[in-house]
């Protein structure tokens, strides 16, 4: 549950550990008064996750542990059967990008109700909101999540790569017409500054808004190394031979529906260290 909410396995383990310490520490919790241990743990872990989501949104100045999605980076020609499993993951790159665009209360309400069937009354108590307000939070999140049909996401690596190559060519040439054709009207662009560049973290929606940012992708003298990230076509962007970003693309029916851009250099170096 914590992993579904947070999208990062290390952070999810920390959240569960926090709850376990609270439960097991002598005198911290009167376990004899806990009539529903599963419910108690669900509530405590959910609130811990909510606090972590709110801390991310606050963008604290002091770096903390990495909280981005679990990324699997491979050379562009190294797709195998395990990559198909990655595409089928319920917390896929596509879903992560959508979840990152939600507010912490929206994200919690959606995951707890739609994935785990927890009643809105219980979630409302966790969020300190009315049941009706909690229903609306989950409904808004649901509309965004279901805007992308997982069955329509392009899985053929050559088809993915051709769209991504066309995107960078149009960005380089300033061809706004082609860019608009390549981007889905409801595209989501998520920039992840991580712990070293929290101010760079942002979400942009709509192809006109993403197109206006396209000039930033046409970096003079930059090189673009094709790779895959969680079985999606991606690139490592380098300037002066140093990696400055990883960009991953989700493609559907020949158009880009999502872009994820990692800008945290230490994490980029860690992920690409063995790629050459």
N, C-alpha and C positions, 0 to 999 in steps of 0.2 A: 504494500500500500504506500509506504513512504517513497519507494522508487517511482511509482506511478505519479505521485504528487510532485516530487522534486526533479525527476529525470536524470539523476546522477547517483550511481550506486554507492560511492564513498560517502556522500552526504546523507543518503538514506540510511546507511549503516550507523552513522553518527546519531541520527535522530532516534533510531530504535534503541541504541545504546543509552542515550540520555533518559529515555523512558524506563529502561530496565534498571538503571542506577537509581532512579527515583523510586521504583517499586521495591528494590532489594535493600536499599540503605536502611539500616536499623533506625526506627523512629521516624523515618521520612513519610511512610504511608502505612496506615493501619489496614493491613490486608484483610483482617477479619471483618472490616466494615465494607469491603468490596464484594458486592453480591454478584457482579458480572465482570469477571476479569477481562474477557475479550473486549467488552464494551469500554472498560476503563482504559485498557491499553490503546484501543482505537482512538479514544478521545485525546489521550495524552500525546500519542505520536502525531495525530493530526494537528494539534495545537503547536507542537514543536515544529512541524513542517511549515505551518502557517507563519510562525515567527521567522523562520529561515527565509521564506519567500519575501516577507516584508523587509527583512534586512537586505536582501538583494536589491529590492526596489529602491531602498534608501541610498544605495551606492555609497557605502561608507568609504572614507578616505584611506583607512588602514587596510592593506591587503589581507585577505583571509585565504583559506584553502580553496582550490578550484571548485567551481560549482556548475560548470558547463555540462553539456550532454556527454555521455559516453561515446567517444568517436573511435571508429576503426578505420585507419588510414592504410591504403595499400597502393602499390603501383598500378597504373591504369590497365596493365595487361594481366593482372593477377586475380581476376574474378573467378570464383569457384562456387561449388555447391553451398558452402557456408555463407556466401554473400546473399543467396536467395533466402536463407534463414534470417539474415539481418533485415531484409526487406519486409519480412513477415512479422518482425518484432512489433508488439503492441505499443511499445514506446519507441517508435521509429524516429528517424530524423525529421520526417514530415510532421509527425504529431508533436514532437518537441518544439518545433518552430511555432506551431499554433499555440501550444500551451504557454510558451514564453511571451506571447502577445496578450495573454489574459492577465487581469489583476489577480493578486493572491486570493481574495475571496471567491472570485469566479472559478479559479483553478481548483480550489479545494472543494467547492460545492459540486462542480462537474465530476471530478474524479471520485469523490466519496459516494455520490448518488448513482452516477451512470455506470461506474466500474464495479462498485461494491454493494450497491443497493441499500446504502444507509439512509434511513428516513430523513426527510427534510427537517423534521422537528429536532432531531439530534444534531444535524449540521448547523441549524440556526442557533442552537445553544453555544456551539463551538465558536461561531462567528459573532455572537452577541447581536443577532439581527432577528427580525420577524421571520416566520415561516414563508410568508408571501415574498418578502424581499430575497430570501434565500432561493426560492423557486426561480425568480427572475434572473438571479446571478447564474444559476445553472443553465437556464434557457439561453441566455446570451452566449455563454461558453459553448453550448451544444451547437448553436448555429454556425459558429466559426469552425469548430472541429469537423462538422459534417459537410462543410463547404467543399472539402476535398474527399473524393471517393477513393479509398485505397486501391480498389480494383482497377482504377483508371490511371494509376501512376505508371509511367514508362519504366520497364525493367530491362529492356534491351540496351546493352552498353553502347552499341554503335549509334542507335537512335538518340540516346541521351547526349552523347558526345557531339553529334552533329549540331544539335540545338545550342549547346554551350559554346561551341566554336563560332557559330553564327552570331551569338550574343556578343562575344568579345570583338569580333570583326566589326559589327555595327557600332559598338561603343567607341572603338578606335577611329572609325571613319566619321563619327558624328551623324550616323544615319538614323535619325529619330523615327522615321516611318517604319523601317525594318525592326527597330527595337520595340515599337508599340505592337507590331505583329507577333513578335516572339514572346511577349509577356502576357500572361493571363490577366484579364481585367481586375481580378481580385488578388493579385500577387501579394505575397507577404515577404518583405526583406527584413531579416533580423541580423543586426550587427552585435557581436558578442565581444565586448572589451575585456572580459575576464577580470582578474584581480589587479592587473597592472594598468589597465585603461578603462576603469569603470565608467568614466564620462562618455566613452565612445559607444556604450551599449545603448541600442535604440531599435525600435521596430517601425518600419515604414510600410504602409499598405496602399495598394492601387498602382496600376502601371504608369500613370502620368507622374506620380510622385517618385517612383523608382527610376523612371526614365530621366527625370531631372537630375538624379544622382549619378547617372551613367557616366558622366564626364570623369568622375572620380576613379572609374575602373580603367580609363585610358591613361595609365601612368606612363610618362615618357621613360624609355629605356627599361621598362619592367619586362620580366620574363614570366611566362606562365607554364608551369610544369603540370601536365595532366596526371591526375591521380583519381582514386575513388575514395569516398568517405561514406561508410555505412552502405556500400554498394550503389551510391549515387555518383554521377559524374562530378568531378571537382577539380580545382587547380590549386597549386601553391604559387602565390604571387611573390616574386623576389625583386628587390631593388639593390643594386650594388652587391649582388650575390647573396644577400641576406633575406630570409623569408619574412615577409611583413604581414601576410594574411593567408588563410585558407578559405576558399569559397566553394561551397557545395550547392548543387542545384537539384531541385525536384521538378521533373518534367511530366506533363500530361498532355496527350494529343498534340504533340509538337510545340507546346508552349510551356514556358517556365512558370510554375505556380508558386514556388518558394525558392528563396536564396538564403543560405546561412553563411555568414562571414565571421570567421574567428580572427580577432585582432590582437590577442594576448600572445606576445612573442615568446615568452618562456614555454607556454603550452604548445605553441606551434613547433618550436624546436624539439620539444620532447616527442611530439607525434611524428615528426618527419625525420628524426635523427638517423633512422636506418634506411631511408629511401635513397640517399645519395644525392 
